[in-house]
Every structure is written in structure tokens, then in C-alpha cells.
Amino acid sequence: MSTQSKLNRPNIIVVLCDQLRPFELSCYGHPVVSTPCIDWLAEHGVKFEQAVTNNPVCTPARSCLLSGQYSRTCVGDLSNTIDESPPYQRNKFPNPTIAEILKKFGYRTCLIGKWHIDAHPGLMGFDYYVYPKVHHLNKNQLYFDPSGRSFIVEGYASDYNKKILTSCLDEYQNSNEPFFIFYNIAMPHMPFFDVPEHYQRYYSPSQVKLRDNVWINGEIAYDERWFKIYIWDYIYYMGYFDKELQLPADFDLRSLTALYYGMVKYVDDQVGEIINTLEKYNHLDDTIIIFTSDHGDNLGSHHLFNKSQLYEESIRIPFIWYYPKLFRPAINQYQIAQIIDVVPTILDLCDIDIPKYIQGQSLAPILLGDKEELSINQAFIETDRYHIGIRTPSHLFGMAINPEQPSIINKDLFLFNLRDDPWQVHNKLLEQDEYKIFKDLRKALVRWHENIPWFKGVKHSI
């Protein structure tokens, strides 16, 4: 590995949102939602127009981000952990995470906010951590820290996370060691009921611009159960106060989407606070800021809700890199960036050798302005519904696997030409003009599936 002095390495903060798709950000072209703080990062950094998660579910996506590996390899599972607060153990993640690697090279490492990973953060390379219980609350949340205690934080989680960030930067102020902060903003994940009322009312249903694929045969998506889950989350689906939880009159997809818009505004304000805090401590220009999300949200498209699907609404994520010392402002429209690229890119930018077990690739040549496109320009995606897919700049091909084997089964096959059909409503699988593309993508996806290993037991090389 490199012997570069740690004093020359940048500070790093990964700002991760939950269930935020790029389509509702003004820097990605939304005509209604205004996100000036995220837009500022995009204007002064490098924005990837086409970025995807490698698994559109919380736990596996976050695991991919920290490990630089596919979820089948780093945790051996494609779905969420059910532990609301992980015990002090690590039975997965056979290789060092980004926090462990950076710590080895002199970084101080810190986790702030949502964790939702099937391992304890204290065993994953974090010197300090403050994280909430998995169940989603934006107010009066239960937290954990290295003392081993649990405690209720009165008020909004966003305010407490900012307080912890300030405290950490205070502590780091007189240190020569660079820092790595994994800062988790949970919104716009449900529930929507317990955010400040200002955000609940920020946009009205009349302002909503719905995506073209929320209609099927002229019928707009509607699902009373899912609407209640978006508003109340586990309070509803666990049966608490079920009879008392009634939707407002005339509540429909526009009403729900307006609430989602408000949650995006809440995220943007928090990004602004992060920027201001870094500037206050004179770290804005010496810190790599990575802004992204674990996955998107179907939000009625294809009459589907939540995540877990091989559709653009589920898999697409915002992906913005800011570091004025090295990056010229740019918009990349060509490269398929992916969440497993975060680790190798950080290591490359820090002049640290990329371990061979990393399955992502470094985007540094693009960030540094040397290239617009890498020789490998595709992403492989797997979901907890045991569908796998390959995303290229122009197409998305998907198929199913048998969860028991797991072997490929010829069902649920689809091929979308995203340039001609961005809404994914015309399956081109059987069309003659797309047959060669179908054969090539299927061959590449089968090869990937057969060659990417599954983690099957406790084996650490830490």
C-alpha cells in the first residue's frame, strides 16, 4: 500500500440518505422540488447522471457501500436484517470495510445516524458511533453509543445528528489526523407523520408532477395500505392504533407524493447544515463530500410502492462528489456509477492500494477529469425478491434466480431500452431489433451470477 503521509490525505464525509431517488432533486431536473443545498454540491462538484444501487434494499445496499462488494459476497444475503439494534458481534463481512482500511492509515472514524447493518459498528472500524434503533422515527428516537447504554433523544433526530457532528469536529479540531465520517440522513423514508409540520405542508398535491408510469390502462396507482405505511410506518403495519389511523379525506397519490417532496426538502436543509458546519470548522475545502442514497422509491410507478424492484425508480440514486482541491465541476452523463464504487474511489483518491477483494471500480479518472467513461460501464443489481439485473447506459435487462440454489430460472425476464422507453413500459425481450443486445446482456449477467461468490459463514481477514 501507499506510504503517502496521512497529513496529505483529505477528510471524507459520506452523506447517505434513505430511499431518496434522484428524480425529485432540482439538480437532476425536477421542475417543482427545489433543493438548493444539494444543487450547490452538484454545481461545485461532479454529478453522475446515471448512478444505481447494487441492491435496492436498506441493509444490503449499506453493506455494499461500506464493503465495496456485492451483498451476496459481503453478507451472503439479499434482504434486510431484522435486528433493531445489532448485538456486539460480526458474523458477516469477511473482509475489511472502508472504515477499517482508513483507520489503518491514520483516519479517525465516526458513524452518525442510521446504521441498519447486520454487524456492530464497533467491530466494523468505527472509533465512535451514535446510531438509532432500526425502527423509523424522526422524533424522540432511541439511540446507542459506545458506552453500551441506550437513551431516548427528545426532539428531532436531525437536530441531534447535527449536534454530534459539531461535537466530533470540535474534538478533531486540534488533531493532525484526517477524519472519515459516515453521516446518515434517514429521510425520505417513511414515516412522514413525525417530521416538522413545515415540511409536511411545504408542497401541496396541486404542485405534484407525477411520473408517466404511475398510470396503467388509465388508472392511477392507489393502495390504502401502502399509503398508511408511508405516513405511519411500523405504527400501522405492526397493528398499533390500527383503528385510529385513518387517511385524510381525498388522500391519493398526489397527496402522498407531496409529502415525499417535503421529505426531500427536509434532506436538503440538512445537507445545507452539514455544508455550513464544515465551513465553520474550515473543513469545506479539504473534505471529500459524497452525497448519495441507499436506493430509490417506486412511489406508485408501475403501481408499486416502496423499493426492492428492478425498475429505475427503485435502483437509481443521486451520486455527487465534491472536493474542490481536485475536482473541476462537471456533469457525467456517460458512466454507470454504482454504490460499490464508493470504497475503491475513496481509496484511489487517498493514494491507498485497492484490495483485490473489492468488486467495485475507482471512478477517480472521471472525477479528476481524465476520462468521461471507463472501460467497464455497466452495473449488476440483485434484489431481495431474487431478481438480478444488468444496467448499461442504454438498457436494463433482468431475470430471476431460485433462492434455494441459487440458480438462474427463466422467468420474469425483461429488457428495456431506456433511451426509447425511460418509463419502462415496453418489454423489448422478443423484438428482433433488440435480440443481439438481449443475448449479450444475458450472457454477461449469467457469467456474473456464476462467478461472484456467496459468503456462507464466519471468516474474517481483519
C-alpha positions in Angstrom: 0.0 0.0 0.0 1.0 3.6 -0.4 3.3 5.3 2.1 1.9 8.8 1.5 1.7 10.8 4.7 -1.7 10.8 6.4 -1.3 14.6 6.8 -1.7 14.9 3.0 -4.9 12.9 2.8 -8.3 14.5 2.6 -11.0 14.4 5.2 -14.0 12.4 4.0 -17.7 12.5 4.8 -20.2 10.2 3.2 -23.7 11.7 3.4 -26.1 8.8 2.9 -29.9 9.3 2.6 -32.6 6.6 2.7 -35.0 5.9 -0.1 -34.1 9.2 -2.0 -34.3 8.8 -5.7 -32.7 11.5 -7.9 -35.8 12.3 -9.9 -37.1 14.7 -7.1 -33.9 16.8 -7.0 -33.8 20.1 -8.9 -30.2 19.5 -9.9 -31.4 16.3 -11.6 -34.1 18.2 -13.4 -37.2 18.1 -11.2 -39.5 21.1 -12.2 -41.1 21.6 -8.8 -38.9 20.4 -5.9 -36.2 22.9 -5.0 -33.0 21.5 -3.5 -30.6 24.5 -3.4 -28.1 22.9 -1.0 -27.7 19.6 -2.9 -27.7 21.7 -6.1 -24.7 23.7 -4.7 -22.7 20.4 -4.2 -23.6 19.4 -7.7 -22.7 22.8 -9.2 -19.3 22.8 -7.5 -18.6 19.0 -7.7 -19.1 16.1 -10.1 -22.6 14.8 -10.6 -23.2 11.4 -12.1 -26.4 11.4 -14.1 -26.7 7.6 -14.2 -25.9 6.0 -10.8 -27.5 3.0 -9.3 -27.5 1.0 -6.1 -26.4 -2.7 -6.4 -29.3 -3.8 -4.2 -32.4 -1.6 -3.7 -32.9 -2.6 -0.1 -31.5 -0.8 3.0 -29.3 -3.4 4.7 -27.7 -4.9 1.7 -27.2 -1.5 0.0 -25.5 0.0 3.0 -23.4 -3.2 3.3 -22.3 -2.8 -0.3 -21.3 0.8 0.3 -19.1 0.1 3.3 -17.5 -3.1 1.8 -17.2 -2.3 -1.9 -18.7 -5.7 -2.6 -22.0 -7.1 -3.7 -24.4 -8.0 -1.0 -24.1 -11.8 -1.8 -20.4 -11.5 -1.1 -20.2 -9.2 1.9 -23.1 -10.6 3.9 -24.4 -13.6 1.9 -27.9 -12.3 2.0 -30.1 -10.0 -0.2 -32.5 -8.8 2.3 -32.8 -6.5 5.4 -31.6 -7.5 8.8 -34.4 -7.9 11.4 -32.2 -6.9 14.3 -33.4 -3.5 15.5 -30.1 -3.0 17.3 -27.2 -5.4 16.4 -25.5 -7.3 19.2 -21.8 -6.9 19.7 -20.9 -9.4 17.0 -19.8 -9.6 13.4 -20.7 -12.8 11.7 -20.5 -11.4 8.2 -18.2 -9.0 6.2 -15.3 -11.4 5.7 -13.0 -8.5 4.5 -12.0 -5.1 6.0 -14.5 -2.3 5.4 -13.7 1.2 4.3 -13.6 2.4 7.9 -11.2 -0.3 8.9 -8.8 0.5 6.0 -8.9 4.2 6.6 -8.3 3.7 10.3 -5.2 1.7 9.5 -3.9 4.7 7.6 -4.4 7.1 10.4 -8.0 8.2 10.0 -10.4 8.9 12.9 -13.6 7.2 12.0 -17.1 8.1 13.1 -20.7 6.9 12.4 -23.6 9.3 12.9 -27.2 8.3 12.3 -28.9 5.3 10.8 -26.9 2.1 10.8 -29.2 -0.8 9.8 -26.3 -3.2 9.1 -26.1 -6.8 10.4 -22.9 -6.2 12.4 -22.0 -4.0 15.3 -20.4 -0.7 14.2 -17.7 -1.0 16.9 -16.5 -4.1 15.1 -16.6 -2.5 11.7 -13.8 0.1 12.1 -15.6 3.0 13.7 -13.8 4.7 16.7 -17.0 6.5 17.7 -20.6 5.8 16.8 -24.1 7.2 17.7 -26.9 5.5 15.9 -30.7 4.9 16.4 -32.8 1.8 16.7 -33.7 0.5 13.3 -37.4 1.3 13.6 -38.0 4.5 11.7 -38.7 7.5 13.8 -37.8 11.1 13.1 -38.5 12.3 16.6 -37.9 11.1 20.2 -35.8 8.2 18.8 -33.9 5.6 20.8 -30.1 5.8 20.3 -27.0 3.8 21.2 -23.3 4.9 21.6 -20.0 3.2 22.6 -20.8 3.4 26.3 -23.2 0.5 25.7 -26.2 2.5 27.0 -29.4 3.2 25.2 -31.1 6.6 25.5 -34.1 8.5 24.2 -33.2 11.7 22.4 -36.1 14.2 22.8 -36.8 16.2 19.7 -35.9 15.6 16.1 -33.2 13.2 15.1 -31.9 15.7 12.5 -31.0 18.2 15.2 -29.3 15.5 17.3 -27.2 14.3 14.4 -26.0 17.8 13.7 -25.1 18.2 17.4 -23.0 15.0 17.2 -21.3 16.2 14.0 -20.4 19.5 15.7 -19.1 17.6 18.7 -16.9 15.4 16.6 -15.4 18.3 14.6 -14.7 20.1 17.9 -12.8 17.1 19.1 -10.9 16.7 15.7 -10.0 20.4 15.6 -6.6 20.1 17.1 -5.7 16.8 15.6 -3.4 16.1 12.7 -5.3 13.0 11.8 -7.8 13.2 8.9 -11.4 12.1 9.6 -13.9 9.7 7.9 -17.5 10.4 8.9 -20.3 8.2 7.8 -23.3 10.6 8.2 -26.7 9.1 7.7 -29.8 11.2 6.9 -32.7 8.8 7.1 -35.4 10.8 5.2 -37.4 10.5 3.0 -38.1 7.0 4.3 -41.5 6.6 5.9 -42.9 7.5 8.4 -44.0 11.0 7.3 -46.1 11.9 10.3 -43.4 12.9 12.8 -41.3 15.4 10.8 -41.8 19.2 11.5 -45.2 20.3 10.2 -43.4 22.9 8.0 -42.2 20.0 5.8 -45.5 18.2 5.8 -47.1 21.2 4.3 -44.3 22.6 2.2 -45.7 21.3 -1.1 -49.4 20.8 -2.0 -50.9 18.0 -4.0 -51.7 20.5 -6.8 -48.0 21.2 -7.3 -47.1 17.5 -7.8 -45.7 16.4 -11.2 -46.4 12.6 -11.4 -44.2 10.3 -13.4 -45.8 9.0 -16.6 -45.7 5.3 -15.4 -48.0 5.8 -12.4 -50.9 5.1 -14.7 -51.8 1.6 -16.0 -54.7 1.4 -18.5 -55.7 4.9 -17.4 -55.9 4.0 -13.7 -53.6 5.9 -11.3 -51.8 3.9 -8.6 -53.7 3.7 -5.4 -53.1 1.5 -2.3 -54.7 2.4 1.0 -52.4 0.0 3.0 -49.2 1.4 1.5 -50.4 5.0 1.9 -50.8 4.3 5.7 -47.4 2.7 5.8 -45.8 5.7 4.2 -47.4 8.0 6.8 -47.1 5.8 9.9 -44.6 3.0 9.1 -44.4 0.3 11.7 -47.1 2.0 13.9 -49.5 0.9 11.2 -48.2 -2.4 9.9 -47.4 -3.7 13.4 -51.1 -3.1 14.3 -50.6 -0.3 16.8 -53.6 2.0 16.9 -54.9 0.4 13.7 -58.5 1.6 14.0 -57.5 5.1 14.8 -55.2 5.6 11.9 -57.3 6.8 9.0 -56.2 8.5 5.9 -57.2 12.2 5.4 -60.1 12.8 3.2 -59.4 12.5 -0.5 -55.9 11.3 0.1 -54.4 10.0 -3.1 -51.0 9.5 -4.9 -50.6 13.3 -5.4 -51.1 13.7 -1.6 -48.5 11.1 -0.9 -46.1 12.5 -3.4 -46.4 16.0 -2.0 -45.4 14.5 1.4 -42.4 12.9 -0.3 -41.4 16.2 -1.8 -41.5 17.7 1.7 -39.2 15.0 3.0 -36.8 15.8 0.2 -36.8 19.4 1.3 -36.0 18.3 4.8 -33.0 16.4 3.4 -31.8 19.4 1.5 -31.9 21.6 4.6 -29.8 19.1 6.5 -27.3 19.0 3.7 -27.1 22.8 4.0 -26.4 22.4 7.7 -23.6 19.9 7.0 -22.0 22.3 4.5 -22.3 25.2 6.9 -20.8 23.2 9.8 -17.8 22.0 7.7 -17.3 25.6 6.6 -17.4 26.8 10.2 -14.6 24.5 11.1 -12.6 25.4 7.9 -13.0 21.9 6.5 -15.2 22.6 3.5 -12.3 22.8 1.1 -10.2 19.9 2.5 -13.1 17.4 2.7 -14.4 15.0 0.1 -18.1 15.1 0.4 -20.0 12.2 -1.2 -23.8 12.6 -1.4 -25.9 9.6 -2.3 -28.7 7.3 -1.2 -29.0 3.6 -0.5 -31.9 3.1 -3.0 -34.9 4.9 -4.5 -38.7 4.5 -4.1 -41.3 3.2 -6.5 -43.8 5.7 -5.2 -46.7 4.4 -7.4 -44.7 3.8 -10.6 -45.9 0.6 -12.2 -48.5 0.6 -9.4 -45.7 -0.4 -7.0 -44.6 1.1 -3.7 -41.5 1.1 -1.5 -38.4 -0.4 -3.1 -36.9 -3.9 -3.9 -37.7 -3.8 -7.7 -35.6 -3.8 -10.8 -37.1 -0.6 -12.0 -35.4 2.8 -12.4 -37.5 4.3 -9.5 -36.0 1.7 -7.1 -32.4 1.4 -8.4 -31.5 4.9 -9.4 -29.7 7.1 -6.8 -28.2 10.6 -6.6 -24.4 10.5 -6.8 -22.4 13.7 -6.2 -18.7 14.0 -5.3 -17.4 17.3 -4.1 -13.7 18.1 -3.5 -12.6 21.5 -4.9 -8.9 20.7 -4.4 -9.0 18.1 -7.1 -12.4 18.1 -8.9 -13.5 20.5 -11.5 -17.3 21.0 -11.6 -18.7 18.5 -14.1 -21.8 16.5 -15.1 -21.1 13.0 -16.2 -23.8 11.6 -18.5 -22.0 8.5 -19.7 -20.7 6.3 -16.9 -22.9 4.0 -14.9 -21.7 4.7 -11.4 -22.7 2.3 -8.6 -22.7 2.2 -4.8 -19.9 -0.4 -4.7 -17.7 2.1 -6.4 -17.5 4.3 -3.3 -14.8 2.3 -1.5 -12.4 1.9 -4.4 -12.8 5.5 -5.4 -12.1 6.8 -1.9 -9.0 4.6 -1.6 -7.7 5.7 -5.0 -8.2 9.4 -4.2 -6.3 8.8 -0.9 -3.4 7.0 -2.7 -4.2 3.7 -0.9 -3.9 0.5 -2.8 -7.3 -1.1 -3.6 -7.6 -4.6 -2.2 -8.2 -7.4 -4.7 -11.4 -8.4 -2.9 -13.1 -5.1 -3.8 -15.7 -5.7 -6.6 -16.4 -2.0 -7.5 -14.1 0.1 -9.5 -12.5 3.5 -9.0 -14.2 6.5 -10.5 -11.2 8.7 -9.9 -10.3 9.0 -13.6 -13.7 10.6 -14.2 -13.6 12.8 -11.1 -10.2 14.1 -12.0 -11.3 14.9 -15.5 -9.1 12.4 -17.2 -12.0 10.3 -18.7 -15.7 10.6 -19.3 -16.2 6.8 -19.4 -14.4 3.8 -18.0 -13.7 0.6 -20.0 -16.3 -1.2 -17.7 -19.5 0.7 -18.0 -22.3 -1.4 -16.5 -23.7 -2.3 -13.1 -25.0 -5.6 -11.8 -28.0 -5.5 -9.4 -29.6 -8.1 -7.1 -32.8 -7.7 -5.1 -34.4 -9.4 -2.1 -37.0 -10.7 -4.5 -34.3 -12.8 -6.0 -34.2 -10.9 -9.3 -30.9 -10.0 -10.8 -30.2 -7.4 -13.5 -27.6 -5.6 -15.5 -27.8 -1.8 -16.2 -25.9 -0.3 -19.1 -26.1 3.3 -20.3 -28.9 2.3 -22.7 -30.6 -0.8 -21.4 -31.8 -2.7 -18.3 -32.1 -6.5 -18.5 -33.5 -8.6 -15.7 -34.2 -12.2 -14.8 -35.0 -14.4 -11.8 -32.9 -16.8 -9.7 -34.0 -19.6 -7.5 -33.3 -18.6 -3.8 -32.8 -22.3 -2.8 -29.9 -23.0 -5.2 -29.5 -20.1 -6.1 -29.6 -20.9 -9.8 -31.0 -18.9 -12.7 -34.5 -19.7 -13.8 -36.1 -18.5 -17.0 -38.9 -16.4 -15.6 -39.6 -12.7 -15.1 -37.3 -11.9 -18.0 -37.4 -8.3 -19.3 -35.4 -6.0 -21.5 -36.0 -2.2 -21.5 -34.4 0.2 -23.9 -34.2 3.2 -21.6 -33.3 5.7 -24.3 -36.5 5.0 -26.2 -38.6 4.0 -23.2 -37.4 5.7 -20.0 -40.6 4.8 -18.2 -40.0 1.0 -18.7 -43.4 0.1 -20.1 -42.4 -1.8 -23.2 -40.6 -5.1 -22.7 -38.4 -5.5 -25.8 -37.4 -9.0 -24.9 -39.0 -10.7 -28.0 -38.3 -7.9 -30.5 -36.0 -8.7 -33.3 -34.1 -5.4 -33.3 -33.1 -6.0 -29.7 -32.2 -9.7 -30.0 -28.4 -9.3 -30.1 -28.5 -6.9 -27.1 -30.6 -9.4 -25.2 -28.1 -12.3 -26.0 -25.1 -10.2 -24.9 -26.7 -8.9 -21.7 -28.0 -12.3 -20.7 -24.6 -13.8 -21.3 -22.9 -11.1 -19.2 -25.4 -11.5 -16.4 -25.2 -15.3 -16.3 -21.4 -15.0 -16.2 -21.6 -12.5 -13.3 -24.0 -14.7 -11.4 -21.9 -17.8 -11.8 -18.6 -16.1 -10.8 -19.5 -13.8 -8.0 -19.1 -15.8 -4.7 -21.7 -16.0 -1.9 -20.5 -15.6 1.7 -21.5 -18.6 3.6 -20.0 -18.4 7.1 -17.9 -16.7 9.6 -14.5 -16.0 8.1 -12.7 -12.7 8.7 -9.4 -11.4 7.3 -9.3 -8.3 9.5 
